[in-house]
C-alpha cells in the first residue's frame, strides 16, 4: 500500500505538454490540497455564521444595558419618528426593538426572545414557553418527540437553578471543602492527561527505533503510536468524565469541562505525535547535523518522510474505526444482553451504556482533524474517511437503538454546538499550520514524490508562474496591482452600501407596518372603551 495512489511517495514529478494543453502534476497536487482546505474553511464559516451573529447581538445588548446603568445612554433620548394614535399615546424608541426586527428576518422567534430578555434564566424559560413549539410538527411521533425535547430543556433549567440556590446557601467551610475537592480533581485529571501524552511520546520514539524489524513484531512496532493514541483517547476521557461528576458543577458546566479535557487530550496528543515525527525528520531542527546535512532531512531514518506522516494519519483513522467496531461487538452488545437477562443488583447498577451526544460529536471532530492533517501526505484519506464515517454512522445507529439508554447528564445543545464549531476551527487551524510549514520549511524527500527536485514544495508555484506566457504574466500582475485592486474594492463598497441601504429601507417599512398594527390595536381598544362609556 505504501507504493500506491494512497500516499505521497507514489506520485511523480510529471509534466505533460502539448501544443494546446499542459498538465503539471506537482502543481495540481499542491492546488488540490490547498483547495480542499479552503473549501472546508468556507463550509465551517457558512455553518457557524448564525451562531456568531447571535453572540454578537447578545454582546451588543449587554453593552446597551451597561451604558444604561452607567447613565451614558437614555432610551427615551433616542430619536425616532413618533406615531400618534387616537388615544394620544406615542411609541418610544428602544434598541431592543431594532434587535428584534433584525433577528426576525434572520433567526426566528427563539433568538428574538433570547435577545429581548437578555439571555438570563428568565429569558431561557420565556424562550422555551413562548417560542420553542414547532407548529410544523405532524403526527403523534413528531409531536411527542417535540414535547420530550421541551421537557428536557425545562429539566436543564430547573437543575441549574437548584444548584445555584444550593451554592448560594453554602457556608464558608462547605465552600472551602468544595474548592479543595475541585482543585484536587483538577490536578488528578491533568495528571492523567500528561501521563497519556508522555506515553504517546515514548511510544512514538520506541516505534521509530524498532520499526525496521521484520515480521509481526515489526508491524506491531509500526502501529504502536496509533494504538497508544487511540487507547488513550478512549480510556482517559472516561476517567475525566468520572472526575467531572465528582467536582459537583452544574450539568452544562460538567459536560463542558469534560469536553474541554477530552479536546485537550485529543488535539495535544496529535500535536505530540507530529512534534515527535518533526524531531526525527529534521534532526531536532538542526539540519547541519550529520544525519541531515546531506539532504536537509534525516534520509537514513525516513527516505520518504511525507509517506511516513501520511501512514501515521491513516493508521489513526483506521484504528479509530476498529476500536468503535470492537467496542460495539465486544462491550456494548454483551453488556446489553447481560443487563436484560440478569436481574441482579449488580447488573441493574451497571445498566445499559449511556449514549452521550457531545462525546460522539467530539470524536467526529477529532477524526476530521486527523483527516485534514494527513490530506497533504495521503491524498485519498478524505475518501477513506468518508467511507469510515458512513460505517461509523450505522454502527452508532445500531448501538443507539439496541444497546443504549439516554444520558443522565443534561446539557444545553446551543452551548455545545458553538463549542464544537470552535473546536473544529482549532483543528482546521492546526492542520493548516502543519500544511503551511511542510510546504515552506521542510525540504521534500529526494527519493519520492512530485516535489523531489525542488528545495521546498511551494517553489513550484513561482516556477510555474514564470513559465507562463508574457501576456498571462502581465495580466496576473495587473490583477494583483493597486490599479486593479483599489477600483475593485471601491466597487464592492458601493455594492455593499447599496444592499445595506436596501435592507435598511425594508427594515424601516416592516417597522412602520408593525407600529401601525400595534397602534390600530390600541385604537380598537380605545374605541371599545368609548363605546362602553357611552352605553352606560
Helices and strands as residue ranges (DSSP letters): G 8-10, E 15-17, E 22-24, H 25-70, G 75-77, H 95-106, H 108-116, H 121-131, H 140-168, H 172-210, H 215-222, H 224-246, H 251-281, H 305-327, I 328-332, H 333-341, H 345-350, E 353-355, H 357-374, H 381-402, E 404-406, H 413-440, H 459-466, H 470-479, H 482-535
